[in-house]
Amino acid sequence: MLKHQLIRVLLPGPLRQHFDYLLDTQLDPVLNGDPLLSASQASIDDSAATPHQVKLIGLRVLAPFGRGKRTGIITALPDSTDCPPEKLKFAQLIDSQPAMTDSLQRLCLWAANYYHHPAGDVLFHALPILLRKGQPNQLPQTIHWQLTERGKKVSLNVVKRAKKQLEVMQQLHNLMQQEQPDSPVSQTIDEQLLRPAGQSRQPLLALEEKGWIESIERPAALDLPEEAPSSALTLSEEQQFAVDSINAKTQSEDKDKGHFAAFLLEGVTGSGKTEVYLQAIETVVAQGKQALVLVPEIGLTPQTLQRFRARFRQPVVVLHSGLTDTARLRAWQAASNGEAAVIIGTRSAIFTPMQSPGLIIVDEEHDNSYKQMEGFRYHARDLAVVRARMEKVPVVLGSATPALESLHNANTDRYQLLKLTHRASDAKEPTKILLDIRSCHLNAGLSPTMRDKIRRTLESNQQVLLFLNRRGFSPVLMCHDCGWLAQCPSCDAKMALHQNPHRLHCHHCDNQRRLPETCPDCKSENMVPVGLGTERLEQELAQTFDDWPVLRVDRDSTRKKGSLDKILQQINAGEPMILLGTQMLAKGHHFPKVTLVGILDVDGAFFSGDFRAGEKLAQLVTQVAGRAGRGELAGEVCLQSRQPEHPQLQGLLKQGYNSWAQQELELREQALLPPFSHMAMLRAEAINADSAKKILQPMADCLKQISSGSLMQMGPLAAPMEKRANRYRQQLLIQADDRRSLHQAMAILLNQPWLQPANSRYRWSIDIDPQDLY
């Protein structure tokens, strides 16, 4: 290798380019400390890299940039550079082995190309925060203790007066007697087992000073379940067919690799989709491979983790934003080195490296939480399919209400459709009742019929779930005398009133402020809350049904660590109660004692301008209704509406989700809307509306010239919520009949020399396959 090796580096940030640096191969501490770097890693850009190239590509470096230094990743070793020699700077290696697998690096670069996002930003999005900051990719160490040769010969009677020291010596002597005589490695005990919480290290240090025990550092081991694994459940014919179909693709003739296949597991709520996942994973784990399971929300992770750890003896790790940076890195490493057999995580876990991938599962695949809405705007469900194809493993997308894009892929044989049409354990589908509340007097948001049903359910020692997708005490604070409304000063939105703590809170920009003592316009003290939020409904339910507890489940009530677990424990105890919540309660939870579900307001989506609003409403209603009657008792769902004749609602209740979805697909095809066309959204934000529009107008003009009429454009127009967080928002929607022409146009646009990256004065972004047009 040359003394000064030229390297090409990707850095995190908005710049869509590589940077060239020099590497001093004779003086770099990593190279000199570990000259035999891994030669098993393939080049990111060139699979035919020479041996010395393979050693460097994919490694992290600390690279000078501006006045400081940034962590970068080597992507190529060019023979020449356009950078003047006098401006080339030296970078320093951080790793001796790449932090990511070659297949994961390829996935990141594919995603950067598809979503038209800077490749450096995507690569670093896939790394844990500590690795982005340049910290070493080393396993955390724990202190273990073992007997020395001298200590093995010591009689325990010698230390019988020092009780703490005697306990340590007894544990270590017992371990020594259990060892295999021929074992060359002496067994050790974790210090935490020798020194229970709250006890000092003094007995250990005293024994070490005597030369009887010694400490060593070992990589921290993952926790294994102490209890025997739970038994698999007996499968129905439909479940067994699904498991067999998946298993047929997890193993090829050479028994080392599987086959790519995409399955859409469409199962009614309570049909046992999780058991299908578990038994498919058991096959994969028995082959020594790993499974990646994506869930849409952190709130689902604890119960999913509990069920998976109860089934497997191998380590199961979780990855989500609620973990500390250290815990997240440790789980990431366990997946990367093969320690963890099962990885459970939210959206970003799709970028978790796996040593031996065998299966990818996306639970509740329809959920919008899988779409990243800021920065790198990827869709984890779609990347799961791409990654499975790259890894040559099957992927399972599961849902009771599949996204219309997924159903279309099944209709066109891109996905294999697996159906579960019956609930597990012969549980019956809940009865659905539509309540017309146009002429009803509502008390606490409840019609008389709904109140009667709630009381009868509670008196029968069963549980009630009420769904209201508005957190806070009230959506609006109003002056009763002059009509003033509490408006967010930073957004085109009203501020919600919250009681605990007592404040006004904008749910769009997170602006919070104290309640005014008097009306800012007329100085009246007659300020009243308007509308119903979960806090207010909880308060009024507690007064109306004072003999039973009311548990509220929303982002506010579950903000503290462990609070959701405590609430779920109370619910699962089975006592009669009212569960009140937002979408957090609608996603995948299993409450056997819930026999009545009340949806208090289903009309909001009818007035939306988003073409996906009907789909989201149908999914939400079906998912919430699916919480009823999941046990032995029959369930009932009551929907309150002021639009009971609306065709969307009537079609859903009479035909069910699948039939409704197929009709909706026909309407989408007639209107040439996704999935029968392809979209991109260009968004711009600035301190005033004219500046935001000036950002997009040249882009719109350029796209017209590029496409020659093959693209349809809408805009630039003000976003439905034009002002948000003190910035004015404009957007340009681009639509094409075929995906290739759309992406070609985007690539040409982004290569225009006049196109400037976002800065502090204005921001712009591109969103491929946008899920939210607001």
Sequence and secondary structure as in RCSB ss.txt:
>XXXX:A:sequence
MLKHQLIRVLLPGPLRQHFDYLLDTQLDPVLNGDPLLSASQASIDDSAATPHQVKLIGLRVLAPFGRGKRTGIIT
ALPDSTDCPPEKLKFAQLIDSQPAMTDSLQRLCLWAANYYHHPAGDVLFHALPILLRKGQPNQLPQTIHWQLTER
GKKVSLNVVKRAKKQLEVMQQLHNLMQQEQPDSPVSQTIDEQLLRPAGQSRQPLLALEEKGWIESIERPAALDLP
EEAPSSALTLSEEQQFAVDSINAKTQSEDKDKGHFAAFLLEGVTGSGKTEVYLQAIETVVAQGKQALVLVPEIGL
TPQTLQRFRARFRQPVVVLHSGLTDTARLRAWQAASNGEAAVIIGTRSAIFTPMQSPGLIIVDEEHDNSYKQMEG
FRYHARDLAVVRARMEKVPVVLGSATPALESLHNANTDRYQLLKLTHRASDAKEPTKILLDIRSCHLNAGLSPTM
RDKIRRTLESNQQVLLFLNRRGFSPVLMCHDCGWLAQCPSCDAKMALHQNPHRLHCHHCDNQRRLPETCPDCKSE
NMVPVGLGTERLEQELAQTFDDWPVLRVDRDSTRKKGSLDKILQQINAGEPMILLGTQMLAKGHHFPKVTLVGIL
DVDGAFFSGDFRAGEKLAQLVTQVAGRAGRGELAGEVCLQSRQPEHPQLQGLLKQGYNSWAQQELELREQALLPP
FSHMAMLRAEAINADSAKKILQPMADCLKQISSGSLMQMGPLAAPMEKRANRYRQQLLIQADDRRSLHQAMAILL
NQPWLQPANSRYRWSIDIDPQDLY
>XXXX:A:secstr
  SEEEEEEE SSS  S EEEEEETTT HHHHH  S       SS TT  HHHHHHTT EEEEEETTEEEEEEEE
E  S  SS GGG  EEEE  SS SS HHHHHHHHHHHHHTT  HHHHHHHTS HHHHTT      EEEEEEE HH
HHT  GGGGTTSHHHHHHHHHHHHHHHHS TT SS   EEHHHHS TT  SHHHHHHHHTTSEEEEEEE      
SS         HHHHHHHHHHHTTS  TTSS    EEEEEEE TTS HHHHHHHHHHHHHHTT EEEEE S GGG
HHHHHHHHHHH SS EEEE TTS HHHHHHHHHHHHTT  SEEEE GGGGG   SSEEEEEEETTT GGGB  SS
S  BHHHHHHHHHHHHT EEEEEESS  HHHHHHHHTTSSEEEEE S GGG    EEEEEE TT   BTTB HHH
HHHHHHHHHTT EEEEE    SSBSEEEETTT  B B TTSSSB EEETTTTEEE TTT  EE   SS TTT  S
 EEEES  HHHHHHHHHHHTTTS EEEESTTTT STTHHHHHHHHHHTT   EEEESGGGGSS   TTEEEEEE 
   GGGG   TTHHHHHHHHHHHHHTTSS SSS  EEEEEES TT HHHHHHHHH HHHHHHHHHHHHHHHT TT
SSEEEEEEEEESSHHHHHHHHHHHHHHHHHHHTTSEEEEEEEEEEEEEETTEEEEEEEEEESSHHHHHHHHHHHH
T TT     SSEEEEEEES S   
